[in-house]
Amino acid sequence: MTEHGHSQQEISERINAPPGRGVLRDVVYGGIDGSVTTFAIIAGVAGAGLSPFVIVVLGLANVLADGFSMAAGNYSGTKAELDNIRRIRAIEERHIDLYPDGERREVREILAQKGLSGRVLDEATDAITDNHENWINLMIEGEYGLGTVDPNPFKAAIATFMAFLVAGMIPLLPFLLSVENAFTVSVWMTMGVFFAIGALKSRWSLAPWWRSGMETLLIGGAAALIAYLVGSLFHP
């Protein structure tokens, strides 16, 4: 579990520059999807008994095209989230100008829900509403449940694509290198990627690394098994 310091300087630096959600979700999402979809193609083609050349061509096409598609989708989705936050901010700015008393009552209710009361509640309400930016930020967090650190669509897209590319290439390596029993080697390497992603993900959770790794391994393995069984239906 990541720890942080509690000196006044460390607290000020950390609170005044919050990191936001980061790119953890994008990396995990891209990595799992890259390895699952690429191996699903490999398993399906191998199950159908087609040549390694076909596996490489389809696998590379998936890594590049699907990876770019996922990155573009994540960019658009994150940008839509950012646009929504900006829309809500504009609404709150307009409401503060048009209905200041009502917005003050909303601030008071939000602070009361946090446990403030009496004179302290009155003073805190006055202090928040004296600063226009703090007022809007509190409304975005308290009324809409949204963070005030804006997501970065470009970073989200790059993280997704790079994770997809790296994880998606691993199942293809045995075929690119013409390794003997390439499919079997690809199976083990892909299972290792699934487990590694899950184990790495546990760094940001309370779950033990082995449990998180096994959970991701089972999810990815189930998807790969389905693809192989479907492909085997078309084996001549």
trRosetta pair geometry for C-beta under 8 A, 3 or more apart (Angstrom, degrees):
i j d omega theta_ij theta_ji phi_ij phi_ji
1 206 7.7 16 -86 -103 112 68
2 203 7.9 58 -40 165 100 87
4 10 6.7 171 163 163 91 122
4 14 6.3 82 172 -97 147 156
5 10 3.8 -80 88 -160 108 175
5 11 7.9 -110 106 -44 76 65
6 10 6.4 -65 -54 78 7 125
6 11 6.2 38 -153 -59 49 105
7 10 4.6 88 53 10 81 104
7 11 6.9 -150 88 -7 39 88
8 11 5.8 -56 -146 38 30 111
8 12 6.2 30 157 -20 65 108
9 12 5.9 -55 -147 36 29 110
9 13 6.3 25 158 -16 64 108
10 13 6.0 -56 -145 38 29 108
10 14 6.1 23 159 -16 64 113
11 14 6.0 -63 -145 40 26 107
11 15 6.0 14 164 -10 66 114
12 15 6.3 -61 -137 42 23 102
12 16 5.8 9 169 -7 63 119
13 16 6.3 -66 -137 45 20 102
13 17 6.3 -28 175 27 60 112
14 17 7.0 -85 -139 57 17 76
14 18 7.5 54 164 -90 59 57
15 18 7.0 -1 -155 -60 30 88
18 149 5.2 -119 92 -59 109 138
19 22 5.7 9 144 -61 112 97
19 149 7.4 60 101 -174 23 166
20 147 6.7 128 -132 134 75 147
20 149 3.5 -145 -86 125 95 134
20 150 7.4 -49 -109 63 144 29
20 151 6.7 165 174 -92 136 52
20 152 8.0 112 95 -10 159 92
21 24 7.4 -115 159 35 74 94
21 25 6.7 -13 155 3 117 120
21 147 7.3 170 -37 26 96 163
21 149 7.6 171 -7 90 68 118
21 151 6.6 -15 39 -99 117 96
22 25 8.0 130 87 8 75 79
23 26 4.6 -55 -166 46 77 118
23 27 5.6 81 132 -28 90 98
23 155 5.7 -116 -75 148 122 102
23 156 6.3 -169 -119 -101 90 51
23 159 3.8 -167 -177 -85 133 168
24 27 6.0 -58 -147 36 28 108
24 28 6.3 21 160 -12 66 109
24 201 7.9 116 179 -128 105 73
24 204 5.8 17 -153 -6 156 172
25 28 6.1 -59 -146 41 28 107
25 29 5.8 28 157 -19 65 115
26 29 5.7 -56 -140 41 26 113
26 30 6.0 21 161 -14 64 112
26 74 6.1 101 -127 -174 104 151
26 155 7.8 155 36 127 164 73
26 156 4.8 -166 -85 -152 148 67
26 157 8.0 -79 -156 -43 140 15
26 159 4.0 81 108 96 126 121
26 160 4.6 -87 -175 -60 97 81
26 163 7.1 156 131 12 71 140
27 30 6.0 -58 -141 42 25 105
27 31 5.9 23 161 -18 63 113
27 159 5.2 -73 -64 173 76 107
27 160 7.6 -123 -77 -84 33 41
27 162 8.0 -30 -115 79 82 94
27 163 4.5 159 -149 -75 58 146
28 31 5.9 -57 -140 39 24 109
28 32 6.2 18 165 -12 63 110
28 163 7.6 -54 -22 -178 13 159
28 197 6.4 126 -136 180 71 106
28 201 5.5 70 -110 -95 130 115
29 32 6.5 -61 -145 39 21 102
29 33 6.2 10 162 -8 60 116
29 70 8.0 -176 132 179 102 125
29 74 7.5 139 100 -95 141 134
29 160 6.4 -31 87 -118 105 95
29 163 7.6 92 69 90 57 145
30 33 6.0 -64 -140 45 25 105
30 34 5.8 29 161 -25 65 112
30 67 7.5 64 -158 -139 104 83
30 70 6.3 142 -113 126 83 139
30 71 7.7 41 -109 -75 127 77
30 74 7.8 -48 -66 -34 104 157
30 159 6.7 177 7 128 145 66
30 160 3.9 168 -70 -155 128 54
30 161 6.7 -82 -143 -26 144 15
30 162 7.3 66 125 62 153 51
30 163 3.4 108 92 77 115 111
30 164 4.1 -89 -175 -43 94 82
30 167 7.3 146 126 27 72 127
31 34 5.8 -55 -143 34 24 112
31 35 6.5 13 164 -8 62 108
31 163 4.1 -76 -54 173 78 108
31 164 7.0 -122 -74 -72 30 39
31 166 7.2 -28 -112 74 88 98
31 167 4.1 122 -153 -36 67 151
31 193 7.6 -150 172 171 98 104
31 197 4.9 173 121 -114 130 131
32 35 6.3 -63 -149 42 27 102
32 36 5.9 21 159 -16 66 115
32 167 7.3 -37 -47 146 18 164
32 194 7.3 69 -126 -122 79 71
32 197 5.7 169 -70 134 80 161
32 216 6.6 -114 -107 -155 118 110
32 219 7.6 0 -163 101 129 123
32 220 6.5 -131 -155 -78 87 111
33 36 5.8 -58 -137 42 29 109
33 37 5.8 18 170 -11 68 112
33 66 8.0 -142 144 146 106 116
33 70 6.3 149 105 -113 147 155
33 164 6.2 -30 83 -109 95 99
34 37 6.6 -58 -136 40 19 99
34 38 6.1 11 167 -10 59 116
34 63 6.9 55 -155 -126 98 76
34 66 7.9 157 -110 102 63 111
34 67 6.4 38 -106 -94 106 99
34 163 6.4 -173 -2 124 138 67
34 164 3.5 165 -73 -151 119 54
34 165 6.8 -86 -135 -15 148 18
34 166 7.3 77 111 61 160 53
34 167 4.0 114 83 78 120 101
34 168 3.4 -97 179 -48 97 94
35 38 6.2 -61 -140 43 24 106
35 39 5.9 14 166 -9 63 115
35 167 4.2 -75 -45 159 95 105
35 168 6.2 -133 -68 -83 41 46
35 170 6.5 -11 -110 53 99 114
35 171 6.4 128 -150 -26 70 114
35 190 5.7 151 -177 -149 105 86
35 193 4.7 -169 -118 113 151 137
35 194 6.3 -162 115 -65 145 73
35 197 7.4 -151 14 -23 145 143
35 220 6.4 -4 105 -144 112 138
36 39 6.3 -67 -145 44 21 101
36 40 6.0 28 156 -28 63 110
36 194 7.9 82 -70 -92 82 106
36 220 5.1 -127 -88 -133 95 85
36 223 4.8 16 -159 94 113 150
36 224 6.9 -124 -143 -55 65 82
37 40 5.4 -50 -143 31 30 117
37 41 6.7 32 156 -19 62 99
37 62 5.8 -163 131 175 105 127
37 66 5.8 -128 124 136 154 162
37 168 7.1 -20 68 -115 91 111
38 41 5.9 -53 -158 32 33 109
38 42 6.5 30 148 -15 65 106
38 59 5.4 64 -159 -150 92 88
38 62 5.4 164 -99 100 68 131
38 63 5.9 33 -93 -70 124 87
38 167 7.9 170 21 119 132 72
38 168 4.1 137 -35 -155 142 81
38 169 7.6 -101 -149 -55 171 21
38 171 5.0 159 115 50 110 127
38 172 6.4 -77 175 -38 128 99
39 42 5.2 -51 -145 40 41 114
39 43 5.8 41 155 -20 71 105
39 171 4.3 -155 -80 -105 84 162
39 186 6.9 167 -123 155 93 105
39 187 7.9 110 -155 -106 122 48
39 190 4.4 83 -92 -134 146 155
39 220 7.7 59 55 175 142 102
39 224 5.0 -29 123 -108 118 114
39 227 7.5 140 117 59 68 150
40 43 5.8 -52 -141 39 28 109
40 44 6.1 28 157 -19 62 109
40 223 6.0 -60 -80 146 116 96
40 224 6.0 -126 -82 -106 63 54
40 226 7.7 -11 -130 76 105 86
40 227 3.7 179 -155 -71 75 160
41 44 5.8 -57 -144 39 27 110
41 45 6.1 21 160 -13 65 110
41 55 7.5 140 128 -147 91 66
41 58 5.1 -158 173 130 129 113
41 59 5.7 172 93 -87 129 65
41 62 5.3 -155 -20 -33 156 156
41 227 7.3 -62 -42 -175 22 143
42 45 6.1 -60 -145 41 25 105
42 46 5.9 21 159 -14 65 113
42 55 5.4 58 -125 -156 74 110
42 59 5.9 34 -66 -84 93 120
42 171 5.4 -146 0 149 153 123
42 172 7.2 -155 -74 -84 130 63
42 175 7.5 -154 -127 -24 118 141
42 183 7.2 171 160 -125 107 82
42 186 5.9 -111 153 148 155 152
43 46 5.8 -56 -139 43 27 108
43 47 5.9 32 158 -23 63 109
43 224 5.1 137 -33 -170 158 78
43 225 7.7 -96 179 -84 156 18
43 227 4.4 96 81 99 117 107
43 228 3.8 -74 173 -69 111 84
43 231 6.2 176 128 13 63 142
44 47 5.6 -54 -145 35 26 113
44 48 6.5 21 155 -14 61 107
44 227 4.5 -79 -52 173 93 92
44 228 6.7 -119 -70 -86 42 33
44 230 6.0 -20 -119 81 99 98
44 231 3.5 168 -157 -65 48 121
45 48 5.7 -59 -151 39 32 108
45 50 4.8 -70 -176 52 87 120
45 54 5.7 -167 -164 113 134 108
45 55 4.9 175 96 -91 144 78
45 58 6.1 158 -58 49 145 148
45 231 6.3 -75 -19 -140 16 141
46 49 7.5 47 179 -72 35 26
46 50 7.4 -93 -81 47 27 74
46 55 6.6 37 -56 -92 83 131
46 183 4.9 118 -136 -117 152 136
46 228 7.0 -26 75 -124 100 90
46 231 6.7 67 62 124 52 152
47 227 7.4 176 2 131 139 64
47 228 4.5 152 -63 -164 130 57
47 229 7.0 -108 -142 -48 156 9
47 230 7.1 99 91 72 153 49
47 231 2.8 112 67 94 116 106
47 232 3.9 -81 -175 -51 106 67
47 233 7.8 26 141 11 119 55
47 234 7.6 81 114 48 90 82
47 235 6.3 -101 155 -55 59 108
48 231 4.5 -93 -32 -176 82 87
48 232 7.2 -129 -66 -80 44 24
48 234 4.5 -10 -119 86 101 103
48 235 5.5 -162 -143 -78 32 60
49 235 4.6 96 -16 -137 115 87
49 236 6.1 -102 65 24 145 83
50 54 4.4 -55 145 63 124 149
50 55 7.0 155 95 -46 101 80
51 54 5.0 105 62 3 76 98
51 55 7.3 -132 106 -3 47 88
52 55 5.2 -52 -152 34 42 118
52 56 6.4 42 153 -21 71 100
52 175 5.0 -174 -167 -146 103 103
52 178 7.6 101 133 -111 159 67
52 182 6.2 64 -117 55 128 154
53 56 5.9 -53 -151 34 32 109
53 57 6.4 29 154 -16 65 107
54 57 5.8 -55 -145 38 31 110
54 58 6.1 21 161 -9 67 111
55 58 6.3 -63 -144 44 24 102
55 59 5.8 24 159 -21 63 116
55 172 7.7 173 140 -126 93 79
55 175 5.3 -122 101 -130 122 163
56 59 5.7 -59 -140 39 24 112
56 60 6.2 21 163 -16 64 108
56 172 6.5 102 -122 -159 65 107
56 175 5.1 -159 -71 130 91 123
56 176 6.2 125 -123 -78 117 68
57 60 6.3 -58 -147 37 24 105
57 61 6.3 23 155 -18 61 110
58 61 5.6 -55 -147 38 31 114
58 62 6.3 33 154 -22 65 106
59 62 5.7 -56 -151 34 30 111
59 63 6.4 29 154 -20 65 105
59 168 7.8 168 -180 165 85 92
59 171 7.1 -141 -143 96 132 99
59 172 4.4 154 140 -95 145 117
59 175 7.2 121 20 60 155 145
60 63 5.7 -51 -145 34 34 111
60 64 6.3 18 162 -6 67 109
60 172 6.9 106 -62 -141 69 160
61 64 6.4 -66 -147 45 25 99
61 65 5.5 -1 171 4 67 121
62 65 6.5 -63 -122 51 20 93
62 66 4.9 -3 -172 6 64 126
62 67 7.9 89 140 -21 53 83
62 168 6.9 -148 111 -169 95 130
63 66 7.0 -27 -87 48 8 95
63 67 5.5 10 171 -21 48 125
63 164 7.2 160 -155 141 65 88
63 165 6.1 86 177 -126 102 57
63 168 4.1 160 -115 123 93 132
63 169 6.0 68 -131 -69 153 69
63 172 7.2 -66 -40 -16 139 146
64 67 6.0 -57 -134 38 14 111
64 68 6.4 10 163 -14 56 109
64 165 7.9 49 -89 -109 51 94
65 68 6.0 -58 -150 37 26 106
65 69 6.2 26 153 -20 63 109
66 69 5.3 -52 -144 38 34 116
66 70 6.2 37 156 -20 66 103
66 164 7.3 -143 108 178 85 136
66 168 7.8 167 76 -119 112 156
67 70 5.9 -53 -148 35 29 109
67 71 6.4 28 153 -18 63 107
67 160 7.9 166 -167 132 71 80
67 161 5.2 90 161 -143 97 70
67 164 3.9 167 -123 111 94 130
67 165 5.3 75 -148 -64 160 73
67 168 6.3 -122 -67 13 118 156
68 71 5.6 -55 -147 38 33 112
68 72 6.2 32 155 -19 67 106
68 161 6.5 38 -93 -119 45 116
69 72 5.8 -55 -147 38 29 110
69 73 6.2 28 154 -18 63 108
70 73 5.6 -55 -146 39 30 112
70 74 6.2 28 156 -17 66 106
70 160 5.5 -142 126 156 101 123
70 161 7.1 162 80 -83 93 61
70 164 5.7 139 62 -70 142 157
71 74 5.8 -55 -145 38 29 108
71 75 6.3 34 152 -23 64 105
71 157 4.3 78 -179 -168 87 80
71 158 7.2 65 -147 -69 123 22
71 160 4.8 169 -98 86 67 110
71 161 3.7 6 -73 -58 138 102
71 164 7.3 -123 -47 20 93 138
72 75 5.6 -51 -147 33 31 115
72 76 6.4 28 155 -16 64 106
72 157 6.9 52 -77 -135 28 120
73 76 5.8 -56 -147 38 31 108
73 77 6.1 28 155 -17 66 109
74 77 5.6 -54 -141 40 31 111
74 78 6.0 29 160 -16 66 108
74 153 7.9 160 126 -156 69 70
74 156 5.1 -143 146 139 110 105
74 157 5.5 166 83 -93 100 59
74 160 4.6 136 23 -27 160 162
75 78 6.1 -60 -146 40 24 105
75 79 6.1 23 156 -18 63 111
75 153 4.8 76 -156 173 66 100
75 154 6.9 40 -125 -89 106 37
75 156 6.4 162 -89 83 50 100
75 157 3.8 13 -66 -71 102 126
76 79 5.7 -56 -143 39 28 111
76 80 6.3 33 154 -23 63 104
76 153 7.8 82 -51 -151 16 126
77 80 5.6 -51 -149 32 30 113
77 81 6.6 33 150 -19 62 102
78 81 5.4 -50 -152 34 36 115
78 82 6.4 37 149 -18 66 104
78 151 5.0 -124 -165 126 101 131
78 152 7.3 -7 155 89 139 28
78 153 4.1 166 94 -105 112 71
78 156 4.4 134 -44 42 161 161
78 157 7.5 -129 29 -41 134 80
79 82 5.4 -51 -147 38 35 113
79 83 6.2 39 151 -21 67 103
79 153 4.2 22 -61 -88 82 151
80 83 5.6 -50 -145 36 32 113
80 84 6.4 36 152 -23 63 103
81 84 5.7 -53 -152 32 30 113
81 85 6.8 31 150 -19 63 102
81 151 5.7 24 95 34 125 140
82 85 5.7 -52 -152 32 34 111
82 86 6.5 32 151 -16 65 105
82 150 5.6 62 -129 -168 99 102
82 151 5.6 -123 -67 59 96 88
82 153 6.4 -89 -3 -41 139 105
83 86 5.6 -55 -150 38 34 112
83 87 6.3 39 150 -24 66 104
84 87 5.5 -49 -147 33 34 115
84 88 6.4 32 154 -17 65 104
85 88 5.8 -54 -149 37 31 109
85 89 6.3 36 151 -23 64 105
85 140 7.1 52 -154 -154 87 131
85 146 5.8 -176 -109 161 96 148
85 150 6.3 -174 87 -113 153 85
86 89 5.5 -51 -146 34 33 115
86 90 6.5 35 154 -20 64 102
87 90 5.8 -55 -154 34 31 111
87 91 6.6 33 148 -21 64 104
88 91 5.5 -50 -151 32 36 115
88 92 6.4 33 153 -16 67 104
88 140 6.1 112 118 -118 123 91
88 144 5.7 20 -164 -69 152 168
88 146 6.9 115 69 27 160 153
89 92 5.9 -56 -149 38 31 108
89 93 6.4 35 152 -21 65 105
89 136 6.0 56 -146 176 82 127
89 140 6.5 -5 -84 -79 77 128
90 93 5.6 -51 -147 34 32 114
90 94 6.5 31 154 -17 64 105
91 94 5.9 -60 -153 37 30 109
91 95 6.2 26 153 -18 67 109
92 95 5.5 -53 -141 38 34 111
92 96 6.2 38 157 -23 66 103
92 103 7.5 113 -161 -130 78 128
92 136 5.0 129 112 -134 132 84
92 139 4.8 148 -136 99 140 146
92 140 6.8 -96 -18 -59 159 79
92 143 7.9 152 -95 50 120 144
93 96 5.9 -53 -149 32 28 111
93 97 6.7 25 153 -15 61 106
93 136 6.3 4 -69 -101 75 131
94 97 5.8 -59 -153 38 33 109
94 98 6.0 10 158 -3 69 115
95 98 5.9 -65 -135 50 30 98
95 99 5.3 -38 -172 46 72 103
95 102 7.3 -88 175 86 102 112
95 103 5.5 133 128 -73 100 120
96 99 7.6 -63 -97 64 14 60
96 100 5.9 48 -172 -99 55 71
96 103 5.0 -70 -99 48 64 176
96 132 7.3 126 137 -143 159 85
96 135 6.4 94 -112 127 144 135
96 136 7.2 -77 -29 -75 146 85
97 100 7.4 4 -131 -57 8 90
99 102 4.0 -18 156 37 114 120
99 103 5.9 123 102 -23 82 91
100 103 5.7 -60 -144 40 32 109
100 104 6.2 37 156 -24 67 104
100 129 8.0 104 -170 -167 95 126
101 104 5.6 -51 -149 32 31 114
101 105 6.7 33 151 -19 62 102
102 105 5.6 -52 -153 32 34 112
102 106 6.7 38 148 -20 64 101
103 106 5.4 -47 -152 32 38 115
103 107 6.6 43 148 -20 65 99
103 129 7.7 135 113 -119 98 115
103 135 7.4 57 147 175 122 117
103 139 7.1 -33 -158 -88 100 138
104 107 5.5 -49 -152 33 36 113
104 108 6.4 38 149 -20 65 104
104 125 6.4 78 -171 175 86 114
104 129 5.5 12 -109 -92 90 158
105 108 5.5 -50 -148 36 35 115
105 109 6.4 36 152 -20 65 104
106 109 5.7 -53 -148 35 32 111
106 110 6.4 35 153 -20 65 103
106 139 6.6 47 118 -115 130 98
106 142 7.8 145 155 103 91 122
106 143 6.3 7 177 -79 127 124
107 110 5.7 -54 -149 34 32 112
107 111 6.4 24 156 -12 66 108
107 125 5.4 126 112 -137 111 84
107 128 5.5 -177 -168 94 135 136
107 129 5.8 -170 37 -59 170 103
107 135 6.7 -54 -86 -142 137 81
107 138 6.1 57 -125 109 92 138
107 139 7.2 -60 -79 -70 81 85
107 142 7.8 107 -120 63 48 155
108 111 6.0 -59 -148 41 29 107
108 112 6.1 33 153 -23 65 108
108 121 6.5 71 -152 166 84 106
108 125 4.7 7 -85 -101 81 139
109 112 5.5 -51 -143 35 31 114
109 113 6.5 36 154 -22 62 102
110 113 5.8 -55 -156 31 30 113
110 114 6.9 25 147 -16 61 106
110 138 6.3 142 102 162 155 104
110 139 7.7 -140 -36 -98 157 47
110 142 3.5 25 -137 179 135 154
110 143 7.0 -72 -77 -52 126 72
111 114 5.5 -56 -155 36 39 112
111 116 4.6 -30 155 45 95 133
111 121 5.8 148 114 -141 120 81
111 124 5.3 161 -156 108 152 129
111 125 6.1 -136 25 -70 152 80
111 128 7.4 -160 -59 -8 131 149
112 115 7.8 148 -178 8 32 9
112 116 6.0 -90 -93 68 39 77
112 117 6.6 72 -130 -85 82 69
112 121 6.0 36 -82 -133 78 136
113 142 7.6 142 54 -155 131 110
116 120 5.3 -130 -157 112 95 103
116 121 4.2 141 134 -88 101 79
116 124 5.5 -57 -161 30 164 152
117 120 6.7 41 62 56 40 101
117 121 5.1 -1 -128 -30 12 128
118 121 5.9 118 51 15 34 101
118 122 7.3 -67 135 -3 38 98
119 122 5.5 -53 -150 35 37 113
119 123 6.2 32 155 -16 69 107
120 123 5.9 -57 -146 40 30 108
120 124 6.1 29 156 -19 65 110
121 124 5.8 -56 -142 39 27 109
121 125 6.3 31 157 -21 63 107
122 125 5.9 -57 -150 34 27 112
122 126 6.5 25 154 -16 63 107
123 126 5.7 -54 -149 37 32 111
123 127 6.2 32 154 -21 66 107
124 127 5.6 -53 -144 36 32 112
124 128 6.3 30 158 -18 66 105
125 128 6.1 -56 -146 37 28 107
125 129 6.2 10 163 -4 64 114
126 129 6.3 -68 -141 47 25 99
126 130 6.2 35 158 -33 63 108
127 130 5.9 -52 -150 23 27 116
127 131 7.6 1 160 2 58 103
128 131 6.8 -81 -167 44 32 91
128 134 5.5 -132 -151 125 65 113
128 135 5.7 119 150 -90 81 66
128 138 5.6 4 -166 -13 132 160
129 135 5.2 71 -115 -100 49 121
131 134 3.9 46 93 22 118 115
131 135 6.2 173 87 -21 59 85
132 135 5.6 -57 -151 31 28 118
132 136 6.7 22 157 -14 64 104
133 136 6.0 -54 -150 36 32 107
133 137 6.3 31 153 -18 65 109
134 137 5.6 -55 -143 39 32 112
134 138 6.2 34 158 -21 66 105
135 138 6.1 -58 -152 33 25 109
135 139 6.7 22 152 -16 61 108
136 139 5.7 -58 -151 37 33 111
136 140 6.4 34 153 -22 68 105
137 140 5.7 -53 -148 33 32 112
137 141 6.4 22 157 -9 65 108
137 148 4.6 19 -145 -104 100 147
138 141 6.0 -62 -148 44 31 104
138 142 5.5 6 166 0 70 120
139 142 6.2 -61 -122 51 24 95
139 143 4.9 -6 -172 9 67 124
139 144 7.5 49 142 -1 65 97
140 143 7.1 -32 -87 48 11 90
140 144 5.6 -40 -159 42 46 118
140 146 5.2 -68 168 71 89 102
140 147 7.9 -15 129 103 112 12
140 148 5.9 113 83 -85 134 83
141 144 7.5 -17 -54 56 5 76
141 145 7.2 36 -170 -118 40 19
141 146 6.6 -108 -92 68 42 51
141 147 7.0 40 -100 -112 89 30
141 148 6.3 -47 -54 -36 105 99
142 145 8.0 4 -175 -65 8 47
151 156 6.6 24 168 -44 110 132
152 155 3.9 43 101 20 121 115
152 156 6.3 164 89 -18 64 86
153 156 5.6 -59 -148 37 31 114
153 157 6.3 29 157 -20 67 106
154 157 5.8 -55 -149 35 30 110
154 158 6.4 26 156 -15 65 107
155 158 5.9 -55 -143 39 31 108
155 159 6.1 30 159 -18 66 110
156 159 6.0 -58 -146 38 25 110
156 160 6.3 26 156 -19 62 110
157 160 5.8 -58 -149 36 28 111
157 161 6.3 22 158 -15 65 109
158 161 6.0 -59 -145 39 29 107
158 162 6.1 22 161 -15 66 111
159 162 6.2 -58 -141 40 26 106
159 163 6.1 22 162 -15 63 112
160 163 6.1 -63 -147 40 24 106
160 164 6.1 23 157 -19 64 112
161 164 5.7 -58 -146 38 28 112
161 165 6.1 29 156 -22 66 108
162 165 5.6 -52 -143 35 30 112
162 166 6.3 24 160 -15 65 107
163 166 6.1 -56 -143 39 28 105
163 167 6.0 12 165 -3 65 115
164 167 6.4 -65 -139 49 21 99
164 168 5.4 18 165 -19 62 124
165 168 6.0 -61 -133 41 17 108
165 169 6.3 19 164 -24 58 109
166 169 6.3 -60 -153 27 23 108
166 170 7.4 32 152 -33 57 99
167 170 6.1 -44 -162 10 37 116
167 193 5.6 130 -148 -177 89 134
167 197 7.1 30 -113 -68 138 129
168 171 7.2 -53 -169 28 40 100
168 172 7.5 26 144 -7 65 114
169 172 5.5 -71 -160 44 47 112
169 173 6.5 68 147 -52 77 88
170 173 5.8 -29 -153 -7 36 117
170 189 5.4 -154 160 148 99 114
170 190 6.6 149 108 -88 105 60
170 193 5.2 142 81 -65 156 140
171 174 7.9 -50 178 21 40 98
171 186 4.8 65 -162 -167 71 102
171 189 6.4 169 -97 90 47 108
171 190 4.5 31 -89 -76 102 112
171 193 7.6 -87 -48 13 83 146
172 175 5.6 -69 -167 47 58 108
172 176 5.6 56 141 -25 89 109
172 186 7.5 49 -70 -122 17 120
173 176 5.6 -58 -139 39 32 111
173 177 5.9 12 167 -3 69 113
173 179 7.9 36 124 -9 74 129
173 186 7.6 162 54 -102 70 82
173 189 6.8 -109 50 152 116 170
174 177 6.2 -66 -140 50 25 98
174 179 4.1 -76 -154 42 79 126
174 182 3.9 156 135 -152 108 78
174 183 7.5 -161 101 -47 140 20
174 185 4.1 146 -103 88 147 120
174 186 4.7 -121 33 -57 131 83
174 189 6.8 179 -30 5 112 142
175 178 7.3 31 -172 -76 32 39
175 179 7.6 -66 -55 30 25 85
175 182 4.9 99 -77 171 62 145
175 186 6.9 14 -26 -67 94 133
178 182 7.2 -74 -152 -72 25 129
179 182 4.9 124 69 -96 83 77
179 185 5.3 -39 110 36 140 163
181 184 4.4 -23 160 35 106 119
181 185 6.0 115 105 -22 82 93
182 185 5.7 -60 -147 41 32 110
182 186 6.0 36 154 -24 68 108
183 186 5.5 -53 -146 35 31 114
183 187 6.5 39 152 -26 64 99
184 187 5.6 -47 -153 26 33 115
184 188 6.8 25 153 -11 63 103
185 188 6.0 -58 -153 39 34 106
185 189 6.1 30 152 -17 68 110
186 189 5.7 -57 -141 41 31 109
186 190 6.0 30 159 -19 66 109
187 190 6.0 -62 -149 37 23 108
187 191 6.4 22 156 -17 63 108
187 224 7.7 138 -129 155 79 147
188 191 5.8 -53 -145 37 31 111
188 192 6.4 35 153 -22 63 106
189 192 5.5 -54 -153 34 32 116
189 193 6.6 35 149 -22 64 101
190 193 5.5 -48 -150 31 37 113
190 194 6.6 40 151 -19 65 100
190 220 7.3 -153 154 149 96 127
190 224 6.7 124 125 -92 143 154
191 194 5.6 -49 -151 33 35 114
191 195 6.4 31 153 -15 66 106
191 217 6.1 49 -164 -145 78 102
191 220 7.5 167 -114 98 50 119
191 221 6.4 38 -111 -83 94 104
192 195 5.8 -56 -147 40 32 109
192 196 6.0 32 155 -22 67 109
193 196 5.6 -55 -142 37 30 111
193 197 6.3 32 159 -20 65 104
193 220 7.9 -134 90 163 87 169
194 197 6.1 -57 -152 33 26 108
194 198 6.6 20 155 -12 62 110
194 213 7.8 108 122 -171 67 68
194 216 5.1 -175 175 129 78 91
194 217 4.4 119 116 -103 118 54
194 219 7.5 -175 -160 64 121 77
194 220 3.7 -142 -112 47 132 150
194 221 6.7 -168 79 -39 175 78
195 198 5.8 -61 -152 41 31 110
195 199 6.1 30 154 -19 68 109
195 213 4.2 41 -165 -178 73 105
195 214 7.1 21 -121 -72 91 39
195 216 6.7 160 -98 79 27 103
195 217 4.6 19 -74 -69 78 117
196 199 5.7 -54 -142 38 30 110
196 200 6.2 31 157 -19 65 107
196 213 7.1 38 -59 -128 17 109
197 200 5.8 -56 -147 37 28 110
197 201 6.3 34 152 -25 63 106
197 213 7.9 133 65 -121 49 68
197 216 5.4 -143 85 160 96 159
198 201 5.5 -52 -149 30 32 116
198 202 7.0 42 152 -31 61 96
198 212 4.5 180 167 137 86 72
198 213 3.9 147 90 -109 110 33
198 214 7.0 -144 118 23 155 28
198 215 5.7 166 -146 61 138 79
198 216 2.9 -161 -64 16 116 127
198 217 6.3 -87 9 -23 147 74
199 202 5.8 -44 -161 15 36 116
199 209 4.4 45 -150 -179 82 96
199 210 7.1 18 -104 -80 99 33
199 212 6.1 140 -93 85 31 101
199 213 3.8 14 -55 -71 85 114
200 203 6.0 -29 -178 -2 48 114
201 204 6.5 -68 -174 43 51 95
201 205 6.5 19 141 1 79 120
201 212 5.4 -151 78 168 98 133
201 216 7.0 127 19 -49 138 140
202 205 5.4 -78 -140 54 45 99
202 207 5.2 -103 -125 84 98 86
202 208 6.6 -15 -158 131 147 20
202 209 4.3 -168 65 -101 152 55
202 211 7.4 114 -100 62 134 77
202 212 3.7 -176 -65 23 104 152
202 213 7.2 -54 -20 -33 127 76
203 209 7.8 35 -53 -96 63 101
205 212 6.5 136 61 -88 134 139
207 211 5.1 -118 176 84 104 116
207 212 4.6 121 104 -57 126 99
207 215 7.8 -24 165 0 157 140
208 211 4.6 85 62 8 89 105
208 212 7.0 -166 87 -4 44 87
209 212 5.9 -59 -147 42 31 108
209 213 6.0 32 155 -21 66 111
210 213 5.5 -54 -144 39 30 114
210 214 6.2 30 157 -19 65 106
211 214 5.8 -53 -145 37 30 109
211 215 6.4 34 154 -23 63 105
212 215 5.7 -51 -148 31 30 114
212 216 6.6 24 157 -11 63 106
213 216 6.1 -61 -151 40 30 105
213 217 6.1 32 152 -22 66 111
214 217 5.3 -54 -143 38 33 117
214 218 6.2 34 158 -21 66 103
215 218 6.0 -55 -151 33 27 109
215 219 6.6 24 153 -16 62 107
216 219 5.7 -55 -147 37 34 111
216 220 6.1 25 159 -10 68 110
217 220 6.1 -61 -143 45 26 104
217 221 5.7 26 160 -20 64 115
218 221 5.7 -55 -136 40 25 112
218 222 6.3 31 160 -25 61 104
219 222 6.0 -55 -153 30 25 110
219 223 6.9 21 152 -14 60 105
220 223 5.8 -56 -153 36 35 110
220 224 6.3 32 153 -17 68 108
221 224 5.6 -55 -145 39 33 111
221 225 6.1 36 156 -22 67 106
222 225 5.7 -54 -146 35 29 112
222 226 6.5 33 155 -21 63 103
223 226 5.9 -53 -152 32 31 112
223 227 6.6 29 152 -17 64 106
224 227 5.7 -56 -151 36 34 111
224 228 6.3 32 153 -19 67 106
225 228 5.7 -54 -146 36 32 110
225 229 6.3 30 156 -18 66 106
226 229 5.9 -58 -148 37 29 108
226 230 6.4 27 155 -18 64 107
227 230 5.8 -56 -148 37 30 110
227 231 6.3 29 155 -18 65 109
228 231 5.7 -57 -147 39 30 111
228 232 6.2 34 154 -25 65 106
229 232 5.6 -51 -146 31 31 114
229 233 7.2 45 151 -31 59 94
230 233 5.9 -44 -166 13 36 116
230 234 8.0 14 148 -3 60 101
231 234 6.3 -70 -168 40 42 100
231 235 7.4 64 138 -50 69 87
232 235 5.2 -19 -156 -15 52 119
